[in-house]
């Protein structure tokens, strides 16, 4: 493996990690919002 290949592999996995973290945070935020919204609707 050349240094360039190693660097590109590392940066690719870093990008994938960041995407996973962002996706998890967004889906968590959406779930919380939906739950509280449903809660408000159910209480009426």
Buried (B, 14 or more C-beta within 10 A) or exposed (E): EEEEEEEEEEEEEEEEEEEEEEEEEEEEEEEEEEEEEEEEEEEE
